[in-house]
Amino acid sequence: MEPIRMVDLRSQYLRIKPEVDAAIQCVLDSTAFIQGEAVSDFEQHLSQYVDSKYVVSCGNGTDALTAALLALGIGPGDEVVTVPFTFIATVEAIAQVGAKPVLVDVREDSYMMDSDKLEAAITPKTKAVIPVHLYGQCADMEAILDIAKKHNISVVEDACQAISAAYTFSDGRVKQAGTMGDIGCLSFFPSKNLGCYGDGGALMTQDEELSVRLRMICRHGSKERYRHEIVGINSRLDTLQAAILNVKLNHLDAFITARKQAADYYHSALSGMEWIVVPQASPNSTHTYHQFTVAVQNGRRDALRQHLASHNIPTMIYYPVPAHLQPAYASLNYRKGDFPVAERLCSEVLSLPMHTELTEEQLEYICQTIKNFPL
Ligand SMILES: *Cc1c(COP(=O)(O)O)cnc(C)c1O
């Protein structure tokens, strides 16, 4: 059996090597490393794939979140609501633009924003809400969009983990993660479902004016070279990364199918276990399995993790500490106990190996090793 990896980028690369190498060589031959042709090609390609009117590429997912808030004019004195159970970048972007992160707890079943708790967090200072589409499925968007509309606040979707996840509204409309709110943010960090070979990100919007603003912000506040209309940042997708992403986007559906097959295996093998909670389907959303994250409910998550490690099975904890208990955000004055669901999840979640190259033999070995864990 091949060694089990948490993420296996190498085997995936070897499968698509001729295409990727040719795309890279093409950029090397052109030497158009910044804003070369592959960048606009990829933006068009992605906009078709996710069915978003406008796509603006940028340097990474964190910059996408920051640029989104800047484009909406959010800054000091404003509040932005998000969740404590996320990668820190979501909260960090709010703080970086000078606004105050306001947190609401996540749901017991989906681990994503509890829309029933959103309204209570909204004040006259609230300018936006950032739902996080965690682990590969969409948050409770219909309720979140309704509440945002009622209070006239913007919705920025953190879709960094959920490219291609589809959400069905009660009227039957189907939309992809990141295309439902005012602005959606994607990350192409190598381990994401659509990952490049370095850093990369993109913004999606259906609003032309916002798309123009987003592009200006990511290009030093300018539309025209050396004429800077607003204060911007420098955040661009490298041409090399865009060329790689152009190749990989053609394979994304197959990548997601491979992830779903691995997830199906985990589900059927682990579903009957008393002390393991397998991922629950978020209402109205498909799951693209960026992570396959179980909750270990017998208080022995860390012991199980060690047991697996001793059998050469890597696992990860996304996330071990909620945002409100991170030292960097102590000034928000949250306390232990403020977000009990997020806090409990931090001590229970365990992400199992999940990538496009897992074999049945590996999956069987992982599940059997979990079942053999002495209680
Ligand atoms: C990966 C990720 C980000 C940040 O993306 P980078 O490209 O690493 O900057 C933001 N939010 C979430 C939920 C993520 O998973």
The ligand as an SDF file (V2000), in Angstrom:
LIG
                    3D

 15 15  0  0  0  0  0  0  0  0999 V2000
   -7.9820   28.8510    2.8930 C   0  0  0  0  0  0  0  0  0  0  0  0
   -8.9660   29.7260    3.5270 C   0  0  0  0  0  0  0  0  0  0  0  0
   -8.8440   31.1260    3.5160 C   0  0  0  0  0  0  0  0  0  0  0  0
   -7.6070   31.8570    3.0640 C   0  0  0  0  0  0  0  0  0  0  0  0
   -7.1300   31.5270    1.8300 O   0  0  0  0  0  0  0  0  0  0  0  0
   -5.5770   31.8120    1.4780 P   0  0  0  0  0  0  0  0  0  0  0  0
   -5.5610   31.6210   -0.0050 O   0  0  0  0  0  0  0  0  0  0  0  0
   -4.7650   30.7990    2.2140 O   0  0  0  0  0  0  0  0  0  0  0  0
   -5.2650   33.1980    1.8720 O   0  0  0  0  0  0  0  0  0  0  0  0
   -9.8670   31.8840    4.0560 C   0  0  0  0  0  0  0  0  0  0  0  0
  -10.9440   31.3140    4.5940 N   0  0  0  0  0  0  0  0  0  0  0  0
  -11.0960   29.9730    4.6540 C   0  0  0  0  0  0  0  0  0  0  0  0
  -12.3290   29.4090    5.2630 C   0  0  0  0  0  0  0  0  0  0  0  0
  -10.1100   29.1430    4.1330 C   0  0  0  0  0  0  0  0  0  0  0  0
  -10.2530   27.8160    4.2150 O   0  0  0  0  0  0  0  0  0  0  0  0
  1  2  1  0
  2  3  1  0
  2 14  2  0
  3  4  1  0
  3 10  2  0
  4  5  1  0
  5  6  1  0
  6  7  2  0
  6  8  1  0
  6  9  1  0
 10 11  1  0
 11 12  2  0
 12 13  1  0
 12 14  1  0
 14 15  1  0
M  END
$$$$
